[in-house]
Amino acid sequence: MGRSLWTVIRRDLRLALRQGSDSLMVVTFFVLCVVLFPFGVGPESGVLERISAGILWVTALLACMLSLDRLFQQEYEDGSLDLLTLSPVPLPVLVLGKVVAHWLTTGLPILLAAPVLAVLLHMNGDGFAVLVAAMALGTPTLSLIGAVGAALVLGARRGGVLLSLLVLPLYIPVLVFGVSAVDAAVMDFGFRAQLLILGAMLLGALALCPWAAAAALRQAVD
Amino acid sequence: MSTQPIEPPVEAAALPSAPSPAAPLFAGQGLGCIRGDRVVFRGLNFACQPGDALLLLGRNGSGKSSFLRVMAALVAPAAGQLLWQGQPVQDDREAHGLRTRYLGHADAIKPVLTVAENVSFWVRLWAPETSDVEAAVHQALELFDMGRLADVPGRFLSAGQKRRVNLARLFAAPGQVWLLDEPTTALDKASIAVLEDQIAAHRARGGIVALSTHTDVVLPAARAFHMEDFSPHREGLTENDDDDSAFGWTEG
């Protein structure tokens, strides 16, 4: 089973690398959106500093969502999904493999870009480490929840719009605790509780989402 | 809306009731399938022993593909049951996946992966115990004279070559049951001959083949299913004539 997981991860990573533009686009979107904010709200460092955590998290959420449609859409269209469904490996394991690969190609680059952009937004240096930690816990949750949404909208017309309606409300808890962890760190409060809750959400999503997505995929194939 | 009469079934009609000496390895009882609001087929029975072949015949839209998808457990039957050694297939989907290979209309070939990568991924997934994946892939590709294309990305393949890669995938990780949906589409004569040879070898090993086709495929001693026999409206009536409740077939 572990080997099958690795097989799927490796294949999806290879696909993402060969079609490099996809994951590059996600990071570029993330960077560009964040850079827009100083133009929009003005260059006052006080204002930017105050809202920096919120900007980074909201933009990360949107960037992650933007990349979700390629998680299963291509597999669905070219018939690979039939064959994946009809394999000796439990479907939730395959879903997990695809989600891991998705996170490595979208969540991880966002995570790496976030501290650099935080400098741009004048974020207090105390927040950097917590920002990275919170994103390390939060972005995999985004990928997992997103996988359920992406599986549910397969075959639907205008799936992309539907996907955002489905998934964005579910992202709110991650957003709330992600932002409040960074804010707490910047203001010298305890941030351990927020990180623990983010970790708990990740574990919960890890336990539930692959199964939910697998059930939705079977529905899409049917 | 065709006025052309459908060929009356000859030997196929007697098929479902034909008793088999032992309990069948792979069987379906009273299978029914609904796509959208339309009943595609109903009351379909089949039973396969090792080495058997089913030939699915019928016009476009007569339910050949749906039947194969039901056999693959990709689509849950609206009525009836699919059994493997007397056990419902739904109880253990992974075991069904291990023994079943399905070849559909879509080619499932990634344009950016090479031919060898396209095949080896599925071999690793379908037959995890394969000791030398590369060798198995190479051997299967050579069957179709595709060895020299092993490093070519999928996007450069022609329709026939894609189909051959799909079949190579099947031969590199052979399961016991092959479900082939019009496998001869876009294939040249030489490749069809290779396919026939492989099917014969597969049956000799005790494998089961179900195959839908419009062209002539040599399948010795295959049992023919005329899908129109199981259609709720035999003359190809219009959608308005659908009335599922009138058929009264039982669920489960």
Interface residues (C-beta under 8 A of the other chain):
Chain A: R3 S4 T7 V8 R11 R14 L15 R18 Q19 E77 D78 G79 S80 D82 L83 L84 T85 L86 S87 P88 V89 P90 V221 D222
Chain B: A72 A73 L74 V75 A76 E94 A95 H96 G97 L98 T100 Y102 G104 H105 A106 D107 A108 I109 K110 V112 L113 E117 F121 W122 R124 L125 W126 P128
